[in-house]
Amino acid sequence: MQKIENSGKDLIIKTRDELLRIKIGQILYFEADRNYTKLLLSNGIQFTFAINIGKIEEILEKQVAGCNKILMRVGKSHIINKNHILQINLPKQRLLLLTEEGKPKELVISKDPLKVLKDNLEKEMGKPQEEKE
């Protein structure tokens, strides 16, 4: 089973009634739902906060230096953990993330943000862009 390292960093999310402390590597994705944000961890545990996703993004940037190497905003609705990506399918507008148990979690994301994510990953891996036929 693959362990995701670079996860020694903790994120603390506080609301009026709660405090949540999680390792960055455990995050599968954040998903916007109007003024709320849903967080799904790689072990399947889910939380919902009365905080919008833009504010979550600010909290991440303030608390975790270099979090953008691991977490990436994809479109208006998602912040995903790049270490959990299994597949990016542009024509189907589908992103598959892998949970700790090895189960795929499918997100439907519009084509443009998905293409940005794909290009970003290819750049990070140092591979040339796909050749045109």
N, C-alpha and C positions, 0 to 999 in steps of 0.2 A: 504494500500500500504506500502510495506516494505521500510523503509528509511535506507540507509547504513550509519552507524555512523563510527567513527574512520576516518572520512573524513575531519577533520578540517585542514588537511595538504594540502598545495598548491604545485603544481608542476608548474614550469615556464619553458617553452620551448621557446628559442629565436633563431631566424634565422636572416639573414641579414636584411630581410624586415618585419619580424613579431615578435610579442611577444604574447604568449598564456599562460594564467594562469588558471589552472583547479584544482579542488579538486580531490584528489586521489580516493575517493569513487565514483566519477562520471565516472571514466574510466571503460569501458567494456573490451576493449582489444587494444593492439598495434599489427599491422601485418606488417611484413617485405615485401618489394617489391623492390628488388635489393638495390639501394642506398637510397631508400625512405622508410618512415615508415608511415603507415596509422594508425590513432587513431580513434576509435569509442567510443563515450560517451554513457552512459546508456540512455540518452534521444534521441538518434538517430543522433545527430550531429556528423559529420565526418570531420577530418582534415588530410592533408597529408603534411609531412615534408621532406625536402631534407636532411635528417639525417638518417644514417643506424640504425638498431635496437640495435646493440651493443652499439652505442653512447647513444641511448635513455636509455639503461640499466644503463650506467655510470652516466648519468644525474640524474636518479631516485635515485641511491645509494648515490650520493653526496647530493642531495637536501632534500630527505625525509628519515629520520632515521626510521628504522623499516618497510620500504615499502615492504620488502620481506615477511612480515606477510600477506600482502594483495595482492600484485602483484607477479606473478611467471612466470618465463620464461618457456615456454612449447615448446620444440623443437627449431629448428632454426628460425622459422618464427613468433612466437607469444609470447607476454607477456600478461597474462590474469589476471583479477581481480577475485580472488577466491571467493569473497563474492557474485558474480553474477552467480556462477555455478548452473545449474539446473540438468544436467545429463552428465555423462561420459559413453560412450558406446564403450568399447574396440573392440569388433568384427567389429563394423561398422566404427571404427576410427572416432568417432563423439563426439564433445563436444558441449553441449547446454548451452548458457549463457542467462540469463533473463534480458530484458531491463526494464526501469522504467515503461513502459506501460504494462509490463507483457508478452511481446512478446518474444518468443525464437529466439535467433540468433545462427545459426549453424556454427561451424568451423570444417573443416576436418583436423585432426592432426594424424600423424603416431602413431602406436600402442605403441612403447616404451616410448616416452615422455608422452603419455596419461596415461600409467601404472604408471609412476613416479608420475604424478599429483594425480592419484587416491590413491596411497599408501601414499603420503604426506598428503592428506586430511584425510585419515583414521587415520593416526598417530596423527594429530592435534585434531581430535575428540576423540582420546583415545579409539577407538573401536578396537577390535581384527581383525586381517586379516581374510578374508573370509575362512571358513573351506574347506578343500579339501574333495570331496565326495568319 
